Amino acid sequence: MFWGEYTHTIDEKGRLTIPAKYRIELHEAMITRGLDRNLVLYPVSEWEQMAGRLRQLPITDPSARALQRLFFSGAQEVTPDRQGAHPDPALPA
């Protein structure tokens, strides 16, 4: 888990820069929408754990289905470039 809050912009090439101290752990990551109209970036191992928990939610519960849609529909695997930037995932709002 990462701690802290960071403000980022998308550069002219459509890239999001990842703080240097997290780049090693995020050599392969999943990015998706968060609960507060934010982006959430997970190392692949953490994403797999989160996805497993979400898949265990009851499909008969409308709130559970909405949460699964939120996380899974916009999820993309991303790999940083040589400067430590991730391509813009172009996630829908």
N, CA, C and O atoms as a printed pandas DataFrame, in Angstrom:
     atom_number atom_name residue_name chain_id  residue_number  x_coord  y_coord  z_coord
0              1         N          MET        A               1    0.849   -1.172    0.000
1              2        CA          MET        A               1    0.000    0.000    0.000
2              3         C          MET        A               1    0.893    1.234    0.000
3              4         O          MET        A               1    1.939    1.272    0.648
4              5         N          PHE        A               2    0.453    2.229   -0.739
5              6        CA          PHE        A               2    1.183    3.483   -0.810
6              7         C          PHE        A               2    0.493    4.515    0.066
7              8         O          PHE        A               2   -0.733    4.540    0.180
8              9         N          TRP        A               3    1.297    5.356    0.673
9             10        CA          TRP        A               3    0.751    6.387    1.545
10            11         C          TRP        A               3    1.087    7.741    0.965
11            12         O          TRP        A               3    2.142    7.921    0.357
12            13         N          GLY        A               4    0.200    8.683    1.148
13            14        CA          GLY        A               4    0.451   10.044    0.716
14            15         C          GLY        A               4   -0.522   10.469   -0.364
15            16         O          GLY        A               4   -1.291    9.669   -0.897
16            17         N          GLU        A               5   -0.465   11.729   -0.662
17            18        CA          GLU        A               5   -1.338   12.303   -1.670
18            19         C          GLU        A               5   -0.477   13.093   -2.632
19            20         O          GLU        A               5    0.393   13.856   -2.215
20            21         N          TYR        A               6   -0.719   12.911   -3.919
21            22        CA          TYR        A               6    0.083   13.551   -4.938
22            23         C          TYR        A               6   -0.832   14.195   -5.964
23            24         O          TYR        A               6   -1.856   13.626   -6.342
24            25         N          THR        A               7   -0.458   15.374   -6.407
25            26        CA          THR        A               7   -1.196   16.051   -7.458
26            27         C          THR        A               7   -0.373   15.918   -8.732
27            28         O          THR        A               7    0.822   16.211   -8.744
28            29         N          HIS        A               8   -1.020   15.479   -9.797
29            30        CA          HIS        A               8   -0.319   15.251  -11.059
30            31         C          HIS        A               8   -1.059   15.899  -12.205
31            32         O          HIS        A               8   -2.253   16.187  -12.132
32            33         N          THR        A               9   -0.317   16.115  -13.249
33            34        CA          THR        A               9   -0.913   16.566  -14.495
34            35         C          THR        A               9   -0.506   15.588  -15.584
35            36         O          THR        A               9    0.435   14.809  -15.427
36            37         N          ILE        A              10   -1.218   15.644  -16.666
37            38        CA          ILE        A              10   -0.875   14.841  -17.837
38            39         C          ILE        A              10    0.020   15.714  -18.708
39            40         O          ILE        A              10   -0.350   16.847  -19.018
40            41         N          ASP        A              11    1.202   15.211  -19.117
41            42        CA          ASP        A              11    2.110   16.029  -19.919
42            43         C          ASP        A              11    1.651   16.096  -21.375
43            44         O          ASP        A              11    0.644   15.495  -21.748
44            45         N          GLU        A              12    2.404   16.833  -22.190
45            46        CA          GLU        A              12    2.019   17.039  -23.588
46            47         C          GLU        A              12    1.993   15.755  -24.403
47            48         O          GLU        A              12    1.377   15.712  -25.469
48            49         N          LYS        A              13    2.653   14.707  -23.918
49            50        CA          LYS        A              13    2.623   13.410  -24.598
50            51         C          LYS        A              13    1.535   12.497  -24.040
51            52         O          LYS        A              13    1.447   11.330  -24.423
52            53         N          GLY        A              14    0.704   13.022  -23.136
53            54        CA          GLY        A              14   -0.378   12.225  -22.555
54            55         C          GLY        A              14    0.096   11.251  -21.492
55            56         O          GLY        A              14   -0.493   10.183  -21.324
56            57         N          ARG        A              15    1.160   11.609  -20.766
57            58        CA          ARG        A              15    1.718   10.715  -19.757
58            59         C          ARG        A              15    1.493   11.266  -18.354
59            60         O          ARG        A              15    1.488   12.477  -18.136
60            61         N          LEU        A              16    1.311   10.359  -17.422
61            62        CA          LEU        A              16    1.176   10.667  -16.004
62            63         C          LEU        A              16    2.468   10.236  -15.328
63            64         O          LEU        A              16    2.842    9.066  -15.413
64            65         N          THR        A              17    3.156   11.151  -14.661
65            66        CA          THR        A              17    4.419   10.820  -14.011
66            67         C          THR        A              17    4.162   10.213  -12.639
67            68         O          THR        A              17    3.369   10.728  -11.850
68            69         N          ILE        A              18    4.852    9.104  -12.373
69            70        CA          ILE        A              18    4.743    8.387  -11.101
70            71         C          ILE        A              18    5.888    8.861  -10.201
71            72         O          ILE        A              18    7.026    8.942  -10.663
72            73         N          PRO        A              19    5.616    9.178   -8.919
73            74        CA          PRO        A              19    6.704    9.579   -8.014
74            75         C          PRO        A              19    7.834    8.546   -8.015
75            76         O          PRO        A              19    7.587    7.340   -7.992
76            77         N          ALA        A              20    9.066    9.032   -8.042
77            78        CA          ALA        A              20   10.246    8.175   -8.166
78            79         C          ALA        A              20   10.277    7.054   -7.137
79            80         O          ALA        A              20   10.675    5.936   -7.464
80            81         N          LYS        A              21    9.868    7.326   -5.903
81            82        CA          LYS        A              21    9.981    6.300   -4.865
82            83         C          LYS        A              21    9.042    5.109   -5.100
83            84         O          LYS        A              21    9.195    4.080   -4.443
84            85         N          TYR        A              22    8.072    5.224   -6.024
85            86        CA          TYR        A              22    7.144    4.128   -6.300
86            87         C          TYR        A              22    7.407    3.420   -7.626
87            88         O          TYR        A              22    6.786    2.396   -7.911
88            89         N          ARG        A              23    8.301    3.940   -8.424
89            90        CA          ARG        A              23    8.493    3.403   -9.773
90            91         C          ARG        A              23    8.938    1.951   -9.812
91            92         O          ARG        A              23    8.492    1.201  -10.681
92            93         N          ILE        A              24    9.794    1.538   -8.907
93            94        CA          ILE        A              24   10.281    0.159   -8.922
94            95         C          ILE        A              24    9.136   -0.809   -8.684
95            96         O          ILE        A              24    9.005   -1.807   -9.394
96            97         N          GLU        A              25    8.313   -0.526   -7.700
97            98        CA          GLU        A              25    7.206   -1.419   -7.379
98            99         C          GLU        A              25    6.123   -1.394   -8.444
99           100         O          GLU        A              25    5.343   -2.340   -8.558
100          101         N          LEU        A              26    6.068   -0.330   -9.217
101          102        CA          LEU        A              26    5.009   -0.185  -10.219
102          103         C          LEU        A              26    5.512   -0.445  -11.637
103          104         O          LEU        A              26    5.018    0.158  -12.590
104          105         N          HIS        A              27    6.487   -1.334  -11.783
105          106        CA          HIS        A              27    6.979   -1.625  -13.130
106          107         C          HIS        A              27    5.880   -2.230  -14.004
107          108         O          HIS        A              27    5.928   -2.103  -15.227
108          109         N          GLU        A              28    4.911   -2.874  -13.403
109          110        CA          GLU        A              28    3.686   -3.304  -14.070
110          111         C          GLU        A              28    2.568   -3.002  -13.084
111          112         O          GLU        A              28    2.644   -3.384  -11.916
112          113         N          ALA        A              29    1.540   -2.325  -13.549
113          114        CA          ALA        A              29    0.494   -1.901  -12.630
114          115         C          ALA        A              29   -0.857   -1.920  -13.320
115          116         O          ALA        A              29   -0.952   -1.992  -14.545
116          117         N          MET        A              30   -1.889   -1.853  -12.510
117          118        CA          MET        A              30   -3.257   -1.710  -13.005
118          119         C          MET        A              30   -3.761   -0.363  -12.536
119          120         O          MET        A              30   -3.552    0.027  -11.387
120          121         N          ILE        A              31   -4.425    0.346  -13.434
121          122        CA          ILE        A              31   -4.997    1.646  -13.094
122          123         C          ILE        A              31   -6.495    1.581  -13.365
123          124         O          ILE        A              31   -6.938    0.990  -14.350
124          125         N          THR        A              32   -7.262    2.195  -12.477
125          126        CA          THR        A              32   -8.708    2.209  -12.640
126          127         C          THR        A              32   -9.286    3.428  -11.924
127          128         O          THR        A              32   -8.569    4.182  -11.265
128          129         N          ARG        A              33  -10.580    3.598  -12.066
129          130        CA          ARG        A              33  -11.262    4.694  -11.373
130          131         C          ARG        A              33  -11.367    4.370   -9.893
131          132         O          ARG        A              33  -11.530    3.214   -9.502
132          133         N          GLY        A              34  -11.269    5.414   -9.078
133          134        CA          GLY        A              34  -11.477    5.265   -7.649
134          135         C          GLY        A              34  -12.894    5.674   -7.282
135          136         O          GLY        A              34  -13.689    6.049   -8.144
136          137         N          LEU        A              35  -13.193    5.600   -6.023
137          138        CA          LEU        A              35  -14.538    5.903   -5.533
138          139         C          LEU        A              35  -14.852    7.400   -5.534
139          140         O          LEU        A              35  -16.022    7.782   -5.509
140          141         N          ASP        A              36  -13.833    8.242   -5.562
141          142        CA          ASP        A              36  -14.030    9.689   -5.451
142          143         C          ASP        A              36  -13.625   10.430   -6.720
143          144         O          ASP        A              36  -13.035   11.508   -6.647
144          145         N          ARG        A              37  -13.936    9.863   -7.875
145          146        CA          ARG        A              37  -13.596   10.460   -9.171
146          147         C          ARG        A              37  -12.091   10.690   -9.285
147          148         O          ARG        A              37  -11.650   11.706   -9.823
148          149         N          ASN        A              38  -11.315    9.750   -8.780
149          150        CA          ASN        A              38   -9.867    9.797   -8.844
150          151         C          ASN        A              38   -9.379    8.557   -9.576
151          152         O          ASN        A              38  -10.171    7.674   -9.906
152          153         N          LEU        A              39   -8.092    8.491   -9.827
153          154        CA          LEU        A              39   -7.485    7.294  -10.392
154          155         C          LEU        A              39   -6.773    6.549   -9.279
155          156         O          LEU        A              39   -6.198    7.155   -8.375
156          157         N          VAL        A              40   -6.817    5.235   -9.356
157          158        CA          VAL        A              40   -6.154    4.390   -8.370
158          159         C          VAL        A              40   -5.197    3.486   -9.128
159          160         O          VAL        A              40   -5.579    2.854  -10.113
160          161         N          LEU        A              41   -3.961    3.425   -8.672
161          162        CA          LEU        A              41   -2.922    2.640   -9.305
162          163         C          LEU        A              41   -2.499    1.539   -8.350
163          164         O          LEU        A              41   -2.093    1.810   -7.220
164          165         N          TYR        A              42   -2.597    0.287   -8.809
165          166        CA          TYR        A              42   -2.249   -0.869   -7.980
166          167         C          TYR        A              42   -1.099   -1.628   -8.616
167          168         O          TYR        A              42   -1.098   -1.821   -9.832
168          169         N          PRO        A              43   -0.108   -2.071   -7.826
169          170        CA          PRO        A              43    0.816   -3.067   -8.354
170          171         C          PRO        A              43   -0.028   -4.287   -8.757
171          172         O          PRO        A              43   -1.054   -4.556   -8.132
172          173         N          VAL        A              44    0.385   -5.015   -9.774
173          174        CA          VAL        A              44   -0.417   -6.135  -10.280
174          175         C          VAL        A              44   -0.765   -7.125   -9.173
175          176         O          VAL        A              44   -1.888   -7.629   -9.138
176          177         N          SER        A              45    0.167   -7.416   -8.272
177          178        CA          SER        A              45   -0.117   -8.383   -7.202
178          179         C          SER        A              45   -1.243   -7.877   -6.290
179          180         O          SER        A              45   -2.104   -8.654   -5.878
180          181         N          GLU        A              46   -1.234   -6.579   -5.978
181          182        CA          GLU        A              46   -2.295   -6.007   -5.148
182          183         C          GLU        A              46   -3.626   -5.992   -5.903
183          184         O          GLU        A              46   -4.679   -6.238   -5.317
184          185         N          TRP        A              47   -3.572   -5.701   -7.204
185          186        CA          TRP        A              47   -4.794   -5.689   -8.021
186          187         C          TRP        A              47   -5.446   -7.071   -8.010
187          188         O          TRP        A              47   -6.664   -7.184   -7.873
188          189         N          GLU        A              48   -4.644   -8.108   -8.154
189          190        CA          GLU        A              48   -5.190   -9.464   -8.170
190          191         C          GLU        A              48   -5.904   -9.784   -6.860
191          192         O          GLU        A              48   -6.948  -10.436   -6.865
192          193         N          GLN        A              49   -5.346   -9.330   -5.742
193          194        CA          GLN        A              49   -6.003   -9.548   -4.447
194          195         C          GLN        A              49   -7.317   -8.769   -4.370
195          196         O          GLN        A              49   -8.334   -9.307   -3.931
196          197         N          MET        A              50   -7.297   -7.511   -4.795
197          198        CA          MET        A              50   -8.501   -6.682   -4.778
198          199         C          MET        A              50   -9.565   -7.271   -5.702
199          200         O          MET        A              50  -10.735   -7.356   -5.328
200          201         N          ALA        A              51   -9.168   -7.673   -6.894
201          202        CA          ALA        A              51  -10.112   -8.239   -7.851
202          203         C          ALA        A              51  -10.736   -9.516   -7.309
203          204         O          ALA        A              51  -11.924   -9.761   -7.517
204          205         N          GLY        A              52   -9.950  -10.331   -6.618
205          206        CA          GLY        A              52  -10.478  -11.547   -6.020
206          207         C          GLY        A              52  -11.549  -11.253   -4.978
207          208         O          GLY        A              52  -12.574  -11.931   -4.916
208          209         N          ARG        A              53  -11.299  -10.237   -4.165
209          210        CA          ARG        A              53  -12.298   -9.859   -3.155
210          211         C          ARG        A              53  -13.564   -9.308   -3.811
211          212         O          ARG        A              53  -14.675   -9.604   -3.370
212          213         N          LEU        A              54  -13.397   -8.515   -4.853
213          214        CA          LEU        A              54  -14.574   -7.961   -5.538
214          215         C          LEU        A              54  -15.401   -9.047   -6.217
215          216         O          LEU        A              54  -16.630   -8.984   -6.229
216          217         N          ARG        A              55  -14.727  -10.036   -6.777
217          218        CA          ARG        A              55  -15.447  -11.132   -7.443
218          219         C          ARG        A              55  -16.236  -11.991   -6.457
219          220         O          ARG        A              55  -17.166  -12.691   -6.857
220          221         N          GLN        A              56  -15.882  -11.946   -5.190
221          222        CA          GLN        A              56  -16.597  -12.726   -4.177
222          223         C          GLN        A              56  -17.869  -12.044   -3.687
223          224         O          GLN        A              56  -18.659  -12.656   -2.968
224          225         N          LEU        A              57  -18.072  -10.797   -4.062
225          226        CA          LEU        A              57  -19.289  -10.094   -3.640
226          227         C          LEU        A              57  -20.507  -10.729   -4.316
227          228         O          LEU        A              57  -20.401  -11.213   -5.442
228          229         N          PRO        A              58  -21.651  -10.733   -3.647
229          230        CA          PRO        A              58  -22.840  -11.374   -4.218
230          231         C          PRO        A              58  -23.379  -10.630   -5.445
231          232         O          PRO        A              58  -23.594   -9.418   -5.402
232          233         N          ILE        A              59  -23.591  -11.362   -6.526
233          234        CA          ILE        A              59  -24.089  -10.731   -7.749
234          235         C          ILE        A              59  -25.538  -10.286   -7.619
235          236         O          ILE        A              59  -26.034   -9.530   -8.454
236          237         N          THR        A              60  -26.211  -10.745   -6.589
237          238        CA          THR        A              60  -27.603  -10.345   -6.372
238          239         C          THR        A              60  -27.730   -8.990   -5.681
239          240         O          THR        A              60  -28.830   -8.445   -5.588
240          241         N          ASP        A              61  -26.624   -8.445   -5.200
241          242        CA          ASP        A              61  -26.619   -7.163   -4.500
242          243         C          ASP        A              61  -26.308   -6.049   -5.502
243          244         O          ASP        A              61  -25.204   -6.016   -6.046
244          245         N          PRO        A              62  -27.254   -5.133   -5.763
245          246        CA          PRO        A              62  -27.017   -4.054   -6.734
246          247         C          PRO        A              62  -25.805   -3.188   -6.396
247          248         O          PRO        A              62  -25.098   -2.749   -7.303
248          249         N          SER        A              63  -25.551   -2.936   -5.125
249          250        CA          SER        A              63  -24.387   -2.128   -4.731
250          251         C          SER        A              63  -23.082   -2.855   -5.058
251          252         O          SER        A              63  -22.111   -2.234   -5.492
252          253         N          ALA        A              64  -23.065   -4.155   -4.850
253          254        CA          ALA        A              64  -21.873   -4.951   -5.156
254          255         C          ALA        A              64  -21.600   -4.927   -6.660
255          256         O          ALA        A              64  -20.454   -4.786   -7.086
256          257         N          ARG        A              65  -22.657   -5.064   -7.458
257          258        CA          ARG        A              65  -22.490   -5.030   -8.916
258          259         C          ARG        A              65  -21.987   -3.667   -9.376
259          260         O          ARG        A              65  -21.143   -3.585  -10.268
260          261         N          ALA        A              66  -22.502   -2.597   -8.770
261          262        CA          ALA        A              66  -22.063   -1.251   -9.135
262          263         C          ALA        A              66  -20.577   -1.066   -8.808
263          264         O          ALA        A              66  -19.841   -0.467   -9.591
264          265         N          LEU        A              67  -20.142   -1.572   -7.668
265          266        CA          LEU        A              67  -18.741   -1.474   -7.284
266          267         C          LEU        A              67  -17.863   -2.270   -8.245
267          268         O          LEU        A              67  -16.807   -1.793   -8.661
268          269         N          GLN        A              68  -18.290   -3.472   -8.597
269          270        CA          GLN        A              68  -17.532   -4.276   -9.557
270          271         C          GLN        A              68  -17.424   -3.563  -10.900
271          272         O          GLN        A              68  -16.351   -3.540  -11.504
272          273         N          ARG        A              69  -18.521   -2.982  -11.372
273          274        CA          ARG        A              69  -18.487   -2.247  -12.644
274          275         C          ARG        A              69  -17.533   -1.068  -12.574
275          276         O          ARG        A              69  -16.769   -0.827  -13.509
276          277         N          LEU        A              70  -17.572   -0.333  -11.470
277          278        CA          LEU        A              70  -16.701    0.818  -11.312
278          279         C          LEU        A              70  -15.234    0.424  -11.450
279          280         O          LEU        A              70  -14.483    1.053  -12.195
280          281         N          PHE        A              71  -14.834   -0.610  -10.735
281          282        CA          PHE        A              71  -13.433   -1.004  -10.732
282          283         C          PHE        A              71  -13.015   -1.747  -11.993
283          284         O          PHE        A              71  -11.939   -1.483  -12.528
284          285         N          PHE        A              72  -13.834   -2.663  -12.476
285          286        CA          PHE        A              72  -13.417   -3.514  -13.589
286          287         C          PHE        A              72  -13.591   -2.872  -14.961
287          288         O          PHE        A              72  -12.789   -3.131  -15.858
288          289         N          SER        A              73  -14.618   -2.041  -15.149
289          290        CA          SER        A              73  -14.894   -1.538  -16.497
290          291         C          SER        A              73  -13.815   -0.589  -17.006
291          292         O          SER        A              73  -13.579   -0.520  -18.213
292          293         N          GLY        A              74  -13.169    0.131  -16.127
293          294        CA          GLY        A              74  -12.147    1.068  -16.562
294          295         C          GLY        A              74  -10.726    0.597  -16.321
295          296         O          GLY        A              74   -9.783    1.344  -16.582
296          297         N          ALA        A              75  -10.547   -0.610  -15.834
297          298        CA          ALA        A              75   -9.213   -1.087  -15.472
298          299         C          ALA        A              75   -8.361   -1.358  -16.707
299          300         O          ALA        A              75   -8.826   -1.923  -17.697
300          301         N          GLN        A              76   -7.105   -0.940  -16.619
301          302        CA          GLN        A              76   -6.137   -1.183  -17.677
302          303         C          GLN        A              76   -4.785   -1.495  -17.066
303          304         O          GLN        A              76   -4.402   -0.922  -16.045
304          305         N          GLU        A              77   -4.068   -2.409  -17.701
305          306        CA          GLU        A              77   -2.700   -2.673  -17.279
306          307         C          GLU        A              77   -1.804   -1.634  -17.935
307          308         O          GLU        A              77   -1.944   -1.353  -19.125
308          309         N          VAL        A              78   -0.886   -1.065  -17.168
309          310        CA          VAL        A              78    0.021   -0.045  -17.681
310          311         C          VAL        A              78    1.449   -0.379  -17.285
311          312         O          VAL        A              78    1.691   -1.007  -16.255
312          313         N          THR        A              79    2.389    0.048  -18.114
313          314        CA          THR        A              79    3.811   -0.148  -17.860
314          315         C          THR        A              79    4.500    1.197  -18.055
315          316         O          THR        A              79    4.299    1.846  -19.082
316          317         N          PRO        A              80    5.308    1.625  -17.089
317          318        CA          PRO        A              80    5.955    2.931  -17.236
318          319         C          PRO        A              80    6.999    2.933  -18.352
319          320         O          PRO        A              80    7.607    1.908  -18.658
320          321         N          ASP        A              81    7.191    4.105  -18.950
321          322        CA          ASP        A              81    8.240    4.249  -19.950
322          323         C          ASP        A              81    9.572    4.505  -19.241
323          324         O          ASP        A              81    9.640    4.433  -18.014
324          325         N          ARG        A              82   10.612    4.799  -19.989
325          326        CA          ARG        A              82   11.947    4.966  -19.390
326          327         C          ARG        A              82   12.043    6.136  -18.425
327          328         O          ARG        A              82   12.900    6.130  -17.542
328          329         N          GLN        A              83   11.187    7.141  -18.571
329          330        CA          GLN        A              83   11.225    8.286  -17.657
330          331         C          GLN        A              83   10.328    8.061  -16.431
331          332         O          GLN        A              83   10.191    8.957  -15.599
332          333         N          GLY        A              84    9.730    6.896  -16.314
333          334        CA          GLY        A              84    8.882    6.605  -15.164
334          335         C          GLY        A              84    7.472    7.103  -15.322
335          336         O          GLY        A              84    6.744    7.223  -14.337
336          337         N          ALA        A              85    7.066    7.399  -16.553
337          338        CA          ALA        A              85    5.715    7.914  -16.781
338          339         C          ALA        A              85    4.834    6.799  -17.331
339          340         O          ALA        A              85    5.290    5.945  -18.092
340          341         N          HIS        A              86    3.590    6.822  -16.941
341          342        CA          HIS        A              86    2.604    5.895  -17.470
342          343         C          HIS        A              86    1.825    6.592  -18.569
343          344         O          HIS        A              86    1.477    7.764  -18.428
344          345         N          PRO        A              87    1.541    5.888  -19.670
345          346        CA          PRO        A              87    0.699    6.502  -20.697
346          347         C          PRO        A              87   -0.663    6.858  -20.127
347          348         O          PRO        A              87   -1.157    6.194  -19.215
348          349         N          ASP        A              88   -1.264    7.900  -20.663
349          350        CA          ASP        A              88   -2.607    8.318  -20.247
350          351         C          ASP        A              88   -3.564    7.178  -20.497
351          352         O          ASP        A              88   -3.708    6.750  -21.642
352          353         N          PRO        A              89   -4.231    6.665  -19.465
353          354        CA          PRO        A              89   -5.128    5.539  -19.664
354          355         C          PRO        A              89   -6.440    5.930  -20.341
355          356         O          PRO        A              89   -7.217    5.057  -20.728
356          357         N          ALA        A              90   -6.694    7.211  -20.487
357          358        CA          ALA        A              90   -7.928    7.694  -21.142
358          359         C          ALA        A              90   -9.164    7.022  -20.567
359          360         O          ALA        A              90  -10.031    6.548  -21.302
360          361         N          LEU        A              91   -9.230    6.991  -19.256
361          362        CA          LEU        A              91  -10.382    6.384  -18.603
362          363         C          LEU        A              91  -11.587    7.283  -18.751
363          364         O          LEU        A              91  -11.465    8.503  -18.647
364          365         N          PRO        A              92  -12.756    6.701  -18.993
365          366        CA          PRO        A              92  -13.962    7.528  -19.082
366          367         C          PRO        A              92  -14.294    8.162  -17.730
367          368         O          PRO        A              92  -14.003    7.592  -16.679
368          369         N          ALA        A              93  -14.897    9.326  -17.772
369          370        CA          ALA        A              93  -15.247   10.030  -16.530
370          371         C          ALA        A              93  -16.396    9.369  -15.809
371          372         O          ALA        A              93  -16.811    9.838  -14.749
